[in-house]
Amino acid sequence: MSKEIMYLRFLQISVSLMTPLLIYGIMQAAKGNLKLHKRINGAIFVVVMIAVVGLVVSTFGFGFDYSSISTEEALINIGPAEMKTRLTIHRSFSNLLFVSLLITTFSGAVKKYGLHRKMGKITLFFWLGTLISALLFF
């Protein structure tokens, strides 16, 4: 197993485990338990930012080449035949997730709750797109 696929497996497991926590945190906000919502989703934000830094460092610092991963190494292996296409689709979700997560977190922190709720829905869409494409493609 390549170092790239090992790191991706770690991310797949981490995001898969964080998804129910994310949903639980959203449910807490809907119930009015904003303190718990902020703690859970704040922790998820920190973990995602650490993962993003890890991807950047592994790519540029350690020379990981994610496009060299073979589709045969994928867990479920549903998707386009070329890894380059899979990466493009996945990055379409994950890059927009990164931006929407920053806006959602910032709007919640500065108490712009209307924007926070709207961006939360968008963030959840990109979160699920990122998770599903990662599980199917890698």
C-alpha positions in Angstrom: 0.0 0.0 0.0 1.5 3.4 -1.0 2.0 6.2 1.4 -0.5 8.3 -0.4 -3.3 5.7 -0.1 -2.4 5.2 3.6 -2.9 8.9 4.3 -6.1 8.9 2.3 -7.4 5.9 4.3 -6.7 7.9 7.5 -8.6 10.8 6.1 -11.5 8.6 5.0 -11.8 7.0 8.4 -11.5 10.4 10.2 -14.2 12.1 8.1 -16.5 9.1 8.3 -16.3 9.2 12.1 -16.7 13.0 12.2 -19.9 13.0 10.0 -22.3 11.7 12.7 -20.7 14.2 15.1 -21.3 17.0 12.6 -24.9 16.0 12.3 -25.3 15.7 16.1 -23.8 19.2 16.4 -26.3 20.6 14.0 -29.1 18.8 15.9 -27.9 20.5 19.1 -28.2 23.9 17.5 -31.7 23.1 16.3 -32.6 22.1 19.9 -31.1 25.4 21.2 -28.0 23.9 22.8 -25.6 26.4 21.2 -22.8 25.8 23.7 -22.5 22.1 22.7 -23.0 23.0 19.0 -20.1 25.4 19.2 -17.8 22.9 20.9 -18.6 19.9 18.6 -18.4 21.9 15.4 -15.4 23.9 16.5 -13.5 20.7 17.1 -14.5 19.4 13.7 -13.3 22.7 12.2 -9.9 22.3 13.8 -9.6 18.6 12.7 -10.5 19.6 9.1 -8.0 22.4 9.1 -5.3 20.0 10.4 -6.2 17.6 7.6 -5.9 20.4 5.0 -2.5 21.3 6.3 -1.5 17.6 6.2 -2.5 17.4 2.6 -0.5 20.5 1.6 2.5 19.3 3.6 2.4 15.8 2.3 2.1 17.0 -1.3 4.6 19.8 -1.3 6.8 18.8 1.6 7.0 15.1 1.3 6.3 14.8 -2.5 3.1 12.7 -2.2 1.6 12.2 -5.7 -2.1 11.5 -5.2 -2.6 11.3 -9.0 -0.3 8.2 -9.1 -2.8 6.2 -7.0 -4.1 3.2 -8.9 -7.9 2.8 -9.1 -7.4 -0.8 -8.1 -6.4 0.4 -4.6 -9.8 2.1 -4.1 -12.0 0.7 -1.3 -15.3 0.6 -3.2 -13.9 1.6 -6.7 -17.0 3.2 -8.2 -16.4 6.1 -10.5 -14.5 7.2 -13.6 -11.7 5.0 -14.9 -8.9 7.6 -14.6 -7.6 8.8 -11.2 -7.1 12.3 -12.6 -10.9 12.6 -13.3 -11.7 11.2 -9.8 -9.4 13.7 -8.2 -11.0 16.6 -10.2 -14.5 15.6 -9.1 -13.4 15.1 -5.4 -11.5 18.4 -5.4 -14.5 20.2 -6.8 -16.3 19.2 -3.6 -13.4 19.5 -1.1 -12.1 22.9 -2.2 -15.6 24.4 -2.0 -16.0 22.6 1.4 -12.9 24.4 2.6 -14.2 27.8 1.6 -17.7 27.2 2.8 -16.4 25.8 6.1 -14.3 29.0 6.7 -17.3 31.2 6.0 -19.7 29.2 8.1 -17.3 29.1 11.1 -16.5 32.8 10.8 -20.2 33.8 10.4 -21.1 31.8 13.5 -18.2 33.3 15.5 -19.2 36.9 14.7 -22.9 36.1 15.4 -24.2 36.6 11.8 -26.6 33.8 12.4 -28.7 34.2 9.2 -25.5 33.8 7.0 -24.3 31.1 9.3 -27.5 29.0 8.8 -27.4 29.5 5.0 -23.7 28.7 4.7 -24.2 25.7 7.0 -26.6 24.1 4.5 -24.1 24.7 1.7 -21.2 23.4 3.9 -23.2 20.2 4.7 -23.8 19.6 0.9 -20.1 20.0 0.1 -19.2 17.8 3.2 -21.4 15.0 2.0 -20.0 15.3 -1.6 -16.5 15.2 -0.3 -17.2 12.2 1.9 -19.1 10.2 -0.8 -16.6 10.9 -3.5 -13.7 10.0 -1.2 -15.3 6.7 -0.2 -16.3 5.7 -3.8 -13.1 6.9 -5.6 -10.2 6.2 -3.2 
